[in-house]
Every structure is written in structure tokens, then in C-alpha cells.
């Protein structure tokens, strides 16, 4: 069974965010992960988030342990600091589940 999370973001710099995605892709694949779906959002009808959401995606891993290892990996943390922190103003985790 895979482990998946639904995530909403406020992306403030699309070009820098794309650099983040490109930089983290090999490490994500090494943790048996990928993106099941990915949307840019033009209009939000209802949200409990404290920030506007303009990007929604489902990210998956081979297991929850692989997800935890990915997000704690020193290489990922460096990529996140270099690209993600400067291109995203808010993150909402809608939920995580086994699929």
C-alpha cells in the first residue's frame, strides 16, 4: 500500500517553485514517491486555511516511513530552504491516508 497526502499551497513565485520541484524530483523518486495529481487553482469556493490556496496536489510514497524519511532527509531540507521557503507563502495539509 502507498501513503498519500493531499496538500494545498500558496505559491508566490512559480519559476522558483518549479526549480524546487525539479531539484527534489530525484530524491522523491529514490523514496518511492511521486505526484499523483497536481492542479493550479483559479478560484477557491470554500477554505478553512489561513492563507489563499492556488496549488493543490497529491504526493505519494511507498509507505509512511518513506515519506517521513524523505521530509527529514538533509538533502531535501537544503532544497526546501533554497527554493520552497522563498516560493511558497503557506501550506495546508488536507490529510494523509493509505491508498
SULJO-V651307 format. One record per pair of residues at least 24 apart in sequence whose C-alpha atoms are under 8 Angstrom apart, sorted by sequence separation. I is the first residue (numbers start at 1). GAP is how many residues later the second one is. D is the distance in Angstrom with one decimal. If there is no record, write none. Layout:
# SULJO-V651307
i->I gap->GAP d->D
i->I gap->GAP d->D
This chain:
# SULJO-V651307
i->35 gap->24 d->4.5
i->36 gap->24 d->6.8
i->34 gap->25 d->5.8
i->35 gap->25 d->6.1
i->33 gap->26 d->7.2
i->34 gap->26 d->5.5
i->33 gap->27 d->5.2
i->34 gap->27 d->6.7
i->33 gap->28 d->4.0
i->32 gap->29 d->5.3
i->33 gap->29 d->6.4
i->31 gap->30 d->6.7
i->32 gap->30 d->5.1
i->31 gap->31 d->7.3
i->32 gap->34 d->7.3
i->33 gap->34 d->7.8
i->31 gap->35 d->5.7
i->31 gap->36 d->7.2
i->53 gap->37 d->7.9
i->31 gap->38 d->7.8
i->51 gap->38 d->8.0
i->52 gap->38 d->7.8
i->31 gap->39 d->6.3
i->51 gap->39 d->6.0
i->51 gap->40 d->8.0
i->10 gap->41 d->6.9
i->10 gap->42 d->5.9
i->11 gap->42 d->7.9
i->28 gap->42 d->6.9
i->9 gap->43 d->7.8
i->10 gap->43 d->4.9
i->11 gap->43 d->6.5
i->27 gap->43 d->7.5
i->49 gap->43 d->6.6
i->9 gap->44 d->5.2
i->10 gap->44 d->5.4
i->11 gap->44 d->6.8
i->8 gap->45 d->5.8
i->9 gap->45 d->6.2
i->10 gap->45 d->6.5
i->8 gap->46 d->7.3
i->9 gap->46 d->5.1
i->8 gap->47 d->5.6
i->9 gap->47 d->6.4
i->8 gap->48 d->4.4
i->7 gap->49 d->5.6
i->8 gap->49 d->6.7
i->27 gap->49 d->7.3
i->6 gap->50 d->7.2
i->7 gap->50 d->5.5
i->6 gap->51 d->5.8
i->7 gap->51 d->6.4
i->6 gap->52 d->4.5
i->7 gap->52 d->7.8
i->24 gap->52 d->6.6
i->5 gap->53 d->5.5
i->6 gap->53 d->6.7
i->4 gap->54 d->6.5
i->5 gap->54 d->5.5
i->4 gap->55 d->5.6
i->5 gap->55 d->6.4
i->24 gap->55 d->6.7
i->4 gap->56 d->4.1
i->23 gap->56 d->6.7
i->3 gap->57 d->5.5
i->4 gap->57 d->6.4
i->2 gap->58 d->6.6
i->3 gap->58 d->5.3
i->2 gap->59 d->5.7
i->3 gap->59 d->6.2
i->20 gap->59 d->6.7
i->2 gap->60 d->4.6
i->3 gap->60 d->5.0
i->20 gap->60 d->7.1
i->1 gap->61 d->6.9
i->2 gap->61 d->5.2
i->3 gap->61 d->5.4
i->1 gap->62 d->6.9
i->2 gap->62 d->7.7
i->20 gap->62 d->7.9
i->20 gap->63 d->5.0
i->3 gap->64 d->7.7
i->19 gap->64 d->6.8
i->20 gap->64 d->5.9
i->17 gap->66 d->6.4
i->16 gap->67 d->6.0
i->17 gap->67 d->6.2
i->16 gap->68 d->7.6
i->16 gap->70 d->7.6
i->17 gap->70 d->5.4
i->16 gap->71 d->5.8
i->17 gap->71 d->7.4
i->13 gap->73 d->7.8
i->14 gap->73 d->7.1
i->13 gap->74 d->4.8
i->12 gap->75 d->5.3
i->13 gap->75 d->7.2
i->11 gap->76 d->5.9
i->12 gap->76 d->5.5
i->11 gap->77 d->4.4
i->12 gap->77 d->6.5
i->10 gap->78 d->5.6
i->11 gap->78 d->6.3
i->9 gap->79 d->6.8
i->10 gap->79 d->5.4
i->11 gap->79 d->7.6
i->9 gap->80 d->7.6
i->10 gap->80 d->5.0
i->9 gap->81 d->5.6
i->10 gap->81 d->6.6
i->9 gap->82 d->4.6
i->8 gap->83 d->5.9
i->9 gap->83 d->6.3
i->7 gap->84 d->7.2
i->8 gap->84 d->4.9
i->7 gap->85 d->5.7
i->8 gap->85 d->6.4
i->7 gap->86 d->4.6
i->8 gap->86 d->7.1
i->6 gap->87 d->6.1
i->7 gap->87 d->5.6
i->5 gap->88 d->7.2
i->6 gap->88 d->5.3
i->7 gap->88 d->7.5
i->5 gap->89 d->7.3
i->6 gap->89 d->5.6
i->5 gap->90 d->5.6
i->6 gap->90 d->6.5
i->5 gap->91 d->4.2
i->4 gap->92 d->5.6
i->5 gap->92 d->6.5
i->3 gap->93 d->7.1
i->4 gap->93 d->5.5
i->3 gap->94 d->5.8
i->4 gap->94 d->6.2
i->3 gap->95 d->4.4
i->4 gap->95 d->6.7
i->2 gap->96 d->5.7
i->3 gap->96 d->6.0
i->1 gap->97 d->6.3
i->2 gap->97 d->5.3
i->1 gap->98 d->5.8
